[in-house]
Amino acid sequence: MTSLTRRTVLRGAGVALSLPWLECRAQERDAPRRMLLVANNLGVLPKPFFPEGAGKGYALSPYLSELKEFREEFTVFSGLSHPGVSGGHSADNCLLTAARGAFKSGFRNTISFDQFVAEKLGPVTRFASLNLGVNIDKGNRSLSWTRDGVLLPAEDSAPKLYEQLFLRGDAEAVARQKHRLESRGSILDTLREETRRFGGELGREDRARLEQYVTSVREVEERMAAARMWEERPKPAAIGPAPEDIQDKKLFFEKFGLMLAMGELALESDSTRIVTLMADAFVTPVLKLNETEVSTQSYHGLSHHGQDEGKVRQLGEIDRQQMKLLGKTLGRLKAKGLLERTMVLYGSNMGDANIHDNTNLPILLAGGGFRHGQHLVFPRENNAPLCNLFVSMMRRMGVEGESFGSSSGALRGLEFV
């Protein structure tokens, strides 16, 4: 069954939501495909992450040994990056966009991979996508960006996310929310009329800016149209009790694990098909490494280790803990029968944070119905585009297309089962 696009649902400035569309969605629920995209913006130590050997017979690296029970269910990649995307830490906002020139004068980001796929799928779930964070600088960092290059803030509170997913207000609260959505819709209609009125009087550069603005308005309209429809429908039954919030940034792994679990709940309840999660290591302070030890510096401070043995040892502990969290996520998804149809991507914009290198990125893809159990190696000096992997993933999501970002096609060597 082919997913209906937003164009089918939205016609001009109006919205046509029909019963056949709902029937189509009910049939699609039998076999949805999903994505969980996870990033740490300081990456991992390269040497213990990347394995020796290529293909199916590669030897597990020290970090990948933490995932050994899932060896046949993930692929690790060497030699992937975004061509022309540099800038050290500032490239974290471009991990899913591949936009060049991050934060240089005049830079504007582009649509992120998750939002691109969400657009193509249309409003088949309550949330087209969910963008989550751990210790994230919400005003400045995000994995998710609109078509007009506007940052979508990440949700970093598990209780707030739980409320969005499962809790519904009384009839009066629902009516108030619908009224707010309708009022905002009226304002947007007025804004569109105003732009039409004076748009012809502007010069070329101003018209370009106006077109960007109109695109943003159109995106908001479409999100609000979907929100109005879903206000009419009951939320799914809660899966498990409401979580307690973790506000202490030192408890990085506890927060990371909690938000991974919340992302799983969102996918399991079919509240969304796409979840992104950025662990903002750059702003994470001194953190608890294990039951008995606290790091000697902030996460960022440790990342510039200069081969200092103490810092490298602490980073190794941090990296292994994240691999263990990833392993727990894969285990839970597999136990629930979701891993085969859920792509779990783990990666970073940093190939080596110690020297601010944005090439040879640590990338791992699990689940989703691919032929896994391999190490795919691409040139170290002339990396293959990471966006080629995105093209393969979007096709697995049922989105037809030949390109995204800097791609040159689907990723060679990664095949469907």
N, C-alpha and C positions, 0 to 999 in steps of 0.2 A: 504494500500500500504506500503510495507516494504521499509525503506530507504536503498539506496545502500551504501555499505561501501567503505572506501577509497581503500581497496584492489581491489575492482572492477574497480576503476578508475585508480589507479597507478599499473603498472606492471613492476616489476624490477626497473631499474634505469630510465626507460622511462615513459611517461605519455600517456594514451589513453583516450581522451575525445571525447565522441560520441554523436550524435544527440539523440539516444534513451535515454541517461541519461538526457538530457535536457527536453525531453518530459515527462519523469518520474517526474522530479522536478516540471514541470508545473501542473501535476495532484496533486502532494503532497501539493502545495500551497493552495489548497482548505481548508485544515484543519491542518495547522501546530501546533505543540505543542511547548511551549517556557518555559524558566526559567529566572527569575530575582532573583539573589542571593545577598542579601544586608547584610553587617556586620559592626558593630561598635566595634573596638578592645578594648574598655574599658567597653563594656556591659552596663547594667542598674542596678539600685538599685534593688536587688532581691525581697524584701518584697512587694513593691507596684506593681511589675510586675506579679509575680506568683499568680494565683487565688486560692480561697478556693473551695474545692469540686472537684469531678472528673466526667468524662463522660459528658453527654449532659446537666446535670442540674447544672453545676458549676456556681458560682457567679463571675461576672466580677471583676477583680482587678481594682484599681485606674487607672493604665496605660491602661489596656485593655478597660476601659470605653471610651477612646478616639476613639475606633474602634467599638463601640456598634452597629452601623448601619450595620456592616459587620459580626456580630457575627456568622451567619450561613454560612459564607464563609471563615472562618479560623479555624485552630486547633492550640491550644497552648500546649506545651509539658513541662513536668517536669521530671527530672531525666535522661537527656541525656548528654553524653560527649564522648570524645575520650579516651578510655582506655590507660593509660600509657603516655598520652600527658600532660606534665606539663611545668613548666618554666615561669609561669606568663605571662609577656607581649610578650615574644618571641614565645608564642604559636599562635599568630595571623597569622603567615605565615603557620600554620598547620591546620587552621580551615576547609579547603576543602581538605586536604591531609590525615590527621590523622597520619602523620609520627611522631614517637616517638623520643625523645632526641633532641628537637629543640636547635640548636646552641651549643650543646656539641661538644667536640673534635671529628672530623671525621663525624659530622652530614651531611647528604645529604637529602634534601627533596625529596618527591615522587610526582607523577602526581596528580594534583588536580581534584576534581570531575567534574568541568566544562570542563576541557580539556579531561578527560576520555570520557565524553559523546560526546563532539565535535568530537573526533576521530571516535567514533562508527557511528555517523551520516554521516560523510563524508562532502565534500564541497557542501552542498545543498544551502548555502547562500554565499553572497560576503565575509562575515566575519564568520569564524567558530565559533568565540566567540568574545565578546568585554569585556575588563577588564578596569573598570573605578575607579577613586579615588576622594576623597575629602580631601584636605590638606595632601595628602599622601607623605610620604618619598619614592619616586619612586625607589630609588636604593636599598632599604632595605626591603620594605614591599610590599606584593601583595597577593591577593587571588588565583591567577592563576600561576601554575607551570607546566613545561613540564614533559614529561615522564622521562626525565633524571634529574629532580629536579632542573631545571633552572628557575629563577624568570622571569615572563613576566611582564614588567613594565606597570603600570596603566596609562591611559590617564586621566588627570585632567583638561583639557581645553575644555570647551563646544564648543567654536568656531572651534577649531581644529577637534573635533569629528564631528561637523556638516559638515565641509568640506569633511571629509572622507566619510560621509554617502551620501551626496547629490551633491557635486560640482565636475564636471569633467573638466579637462583641455582641451585645443584645441587639434587638431589632432597632432600637433608637440609635445606637452607635453606628450600626451599618447604614442607616438612613443618612446620618450626618456625614459619613465618609462618602457616600454616593453624591450628596449635595456638593461637597467640596470638589469632587472630581468634575461634576458638571459645571460648576462655577469656573474652574480653571479652564475647562474646555471653551467656555464662552469668551474668556479673556484671550485665549489663543486665536479664536476665530477673528476677533477684533484686530489683533496684531497682524494677522495674515492680510486682512483687508488694507491696513495702513501701508504695509510694504508694497502691495500692488499699486497703491495710489501714487506713491512718489518714486517707485523704483526706476521708472523711465527717465527721471531727471538726473540720475547719478552718472558719474564717470565710470570708466571700466574697473578701476581698482575698488571703488566703493561698491559697485554692483557685485563684485566678487565677494566682498565682505557680507553684503546683504544676502547673497545666495547661501553663504555659510550659516547665517542666522536663520534663514528660512528652513534650511536642512535641519537645524537643531529643533526648531518649532515642530517640524513634521515628525521628528523622532519622539518628541514629548507627546504629541497627539496620539501616536500609535501606542505608546506605553499606557497612556491614560485610557484609551479605548479598551485595551485588554484588561486593565484594572477594573473598569466599570463592569465588564462582563463577569469577571471572576468574583466580584462582590455579591453577585446573585447566587453563587454556587457555594455549598458547604465546604469547609476545609476538611482534609482527611483526619481520621482519628489519630490522636497522639500516639507516637511510638516511644514508649518509655516515659519516665518522669521528666519534669522540667529540670534543666541543668543549673548548677550554681555558677555564678560568674567568677572568673579568675582575673583579678585586676593587677596583681603583683607581676610586673614585667620580668622579675628575676625567675619566675616559674615558667620559663620559655617552653620547655618540653610539655608541661602539663597543659598550657594554653594551646600549643600546636596540636597535641593529641585530641583535645576537646573540640577544636574547630574542624579537624579532620572527621571526627565522629558526627559533628553536626552536618557537615557536607554529605556524609553518607545518608543521614536521616532524610535530608532534602531529596536525594536521588531515590532512596527506597520508597518514600511516600509519593513519588512522582509529582512532587511540587515543582520540580524543574528537571531538565535533562542536562544542564550544564552548570558546573560549579568551578569557580576559580578560587585559589587560596594563596595569598602572598604572606610568607613569614618575613617580616621586615627586620632582618638581622642587623641592618645598618644602624637602627636606633635602639636596638636591644642593649640594655645596660649590663653591668656585672650580672651573671646568671648562675643559677644553681646547676652544677654539672651532674651531680648524683646525690645520693643520700648524705654523703659526708663532706662534699667539696663544693666550694663556690669559686667561680673563675677569678683570676687575679686582675683582669681588665674587662672592659666592655667587649661585646662580640666583635665590633668593628676594630677595636684595638688589637684583639687577638689575630684578626685576619691579616694584619700587616706584621707578620711574625718575623720576617727577615731571617728565617731558619732558626730562630731561637727555640731550643729544645722544649722548654717549658710551655711556650705558646703553642707549638705544634702538637704537643701531647694533649693540651686542653682542646684544641680544635678537633683532634682526632676523636676525643670523647664526644664532642658535640655532634660531629658528623655521624658517628655510629648510632647515637641516640636517635637521630632523624631516620636513619635506615631502619631501625627497629620500629619506629612509629609507622613508617611506610609499610613494613611487613605486617604489622597488626591490621592496618587498613585493608591490605590485600586479602588477609586471612578472613576478615569479617565479610568482605564482599563475596569471597568465594563460598563461604559457609551459607550465605543467603542466596546463592545462585545468581549473583549479579555481576560477577567479574567477567564472565564470558561476553557480556554485552555492555560493559563499562570500560572505557579507555581511561587509564590512570597515567597521567604524564607527570614525571618529576624532573625538574630542571632548574637552571639558573641563567641569568644574564652574564654571570662571571665565570670565565674559564679559570682564572687564577686571581683571586682578590688581592693577594700579596703585591702584585704588580699592576693591578687595575686592567687586566687583560680580558677582553670580551670575545676571544676566539676559543675554539675547541671546548665548547660548552658541555658540562656534564648533563646528559639527557638520558632518561630511562622511560620506556613506555611498557606498561603492563596491561593485560586483559584486552577486551574489545574484539576478540575473535580474529586476531592476527596469528600468523605462524611465528611463534616466539622461540625462546631458548637459544638466542644467538647474540653475537657481538658484531654489529655492522660498522665497518671501518671506512672512513672517507679521508681524503688527503689532509694531513695536518697543516700544511703550509697554504693550501688553497681549499678551504673548507667548502663542503656542500651547504646549500641554503637550508637552514632549519625550517623555513617555510615549506620545503618539499615534504617534510613530515606532516606539517599542518594540512597540506593538500590530501595526503593519504588518509588522515584522520577525518577530515570533513566528508570525504567520500564514504567512509565507514559509517558516518552519521546519516548517510542518505542524501547528502547535499552534492549535487553534480557540479563540477567546475574544473577548470584546468589550471587555475592559478590563485594564489593569495600572496600579498606582499611581494617579496623578492624571489618567489619560487620559480623554478624552471620546469615544473612538472611534479608528479608524485615521486616519493622517495624510492630509489632503486634498492631492491633486496627485501623490502617489507611487503609481505603478501597476506591476503585474506585466507582464512581457513576454508 
